[in-house]
């Protein structure tokens, strides 16, 4: 029986050398093909807008897109007018759009920091006014949907918008309105209620990916009576998250806030643009320790596909 250990070996034959060469060439071609397929697969999403994101880019005051704005008259039917912020170039294609409703007695100007910041990341952003500053959440939800319809059908920027990629946001009663709008129109791509207020605590019929932003020191719409029950009532199978800002008041969305911007941008990018590059800023969830910016964070942690 031949020993498996050999102290010497004959030089390989020319035929074996050629076979080995062909095998190496085949493996190299396969590897090259796989390498080439990588970027192609990454580029399959036609809704990606802008360069690869970084921690700095999602927290920046302005993103990669230059923006402009246009006013909408308060005489328009269905809501109280407002201001549209939008990217000036459509070289990369059309954009998703989001409408934001103000809180009780507030106006769109209370969120003026938000419009250009979101638009510069590649969205058309409509900061709306309501018919009356005293409108209840259900009415504000209807007005959000009317505003989205106006955006895609009648606005001066309608040709910049993909009508299948729409989202709603809102603050306080406007946040409650965004939940109402998401429940009424399940084809929306995302909803982001900020320190929301609503008399209903049951949102189990919502099927729109929802990020709820609460504030630890909210005495107007306390998280224990509003934001947390709203989040917990959402279906467990839903892409959802609850972010609670430490030491923050009900009015935290009225001023520029890096954490609100970072998570709002990431949520809209992930679900309106289907851009999985932004999952890294949603998962894993942030720390909620003693010195964290967050007093609570709950989520289903969205995954690709």
Beta strands, then each sheet from edge to edge (+ up, - down):
strand 1: 67-72
strand 2: 82-87
strand 3: 95-101
strand 4: 123-128
strand 5: 161-171
strand 6: 190-194
strand 7: 210-215
strand 8: 240-245
strand 9: 294-299
sheet 1: 1+ 2- 4+ 3+ 5+ 6+ 7+ 8+ 9-
end
